[in-house]
Amino acid sequence: MSRSNALTLLLFVVFTVAGGSLIGYFSIPGSWYAALNKPAFNPPNWIFGPVWTVLYILIGIAGARVWLNHRDSSLPKLWFAQMGLNYLWPLVFFTAQRPDLALPVLIAMLIMILGFIALAWRRDRPSALMFVPYAAWVSFAGLLNGAIWWLNRA
């Protein structure tokens, strides 16, 4: 791997992990979230940090790969679109305390993720495969978001 490719990889991974951490800092769940009714399948809070860290590393690697190898395709655009929605969701859900508005953001994010997987499948299979656990986790998050909204609607 060339030095510039290694730097690109590092920048993408740092962007996703640090960006996710920064967004997490500005959208700490707090007492509002603790007081919500949650479904029985709600995981313990401690699981989210490690899961997102691993996912962000995979997302960053996939982003670097498509940036380096498919910059002229729509893959980088899909990558940045899903990343923007990824960073927006916790701000809407936790900071604005609007699970109802967060759900459409999450659905749009999942559509972008699935679009990325579909497009990358033939062009960059490793990047597509790195997004599969992300798609699964976001699907679960959508179910959880929807259940929390439903259980706490006024």
Stockholm file with secondary structure:
# STOCKHOLM 1.0

chainA/1-154         MSRSNALTLLLFVVFTVAGGSLIGYFSIPGSWYAALNKPAFNPPNWIFGPVWTVLYILIGIAGARVWLNHRDSSLPKLWFAQMGLNYLWPLVFFTAQRPDLALPVLIAMLIMILGFIALAWRRDRPSALMFVPYAAWVSFAGLLNGAIWWLNRA
#=GR chainA/1-154 SS CCHHHHHHHHHHHHHHHHHHHHHHHHTCCHHHHHHSCCCTTCCCGGGHHHHHHHHHHHHHHHHHHHHHHCTTSSHHHHHHHHHHHHHHHHIIIIISCCHHHHHHHHHHHHHHHHHHHHHHHHHCHHHHHHHHHHHHHHHHHHHHHHHHHHHTCC
#=GC SS_cons         CCHHHHHHHHHHHHHHHHHHHHHHHHTCCHHHHHHSCCCTTCCCGGGHHHHHHHHHHHHHHHHHHHHHHCTTSSHHHHHHHHHHHHHHHHIIIIISCCHHHHHHHHHHHHHHHHHHHHHHHHHCHHHHHHHHHHHHHHHHHHHHHHHHHHHTCC
//
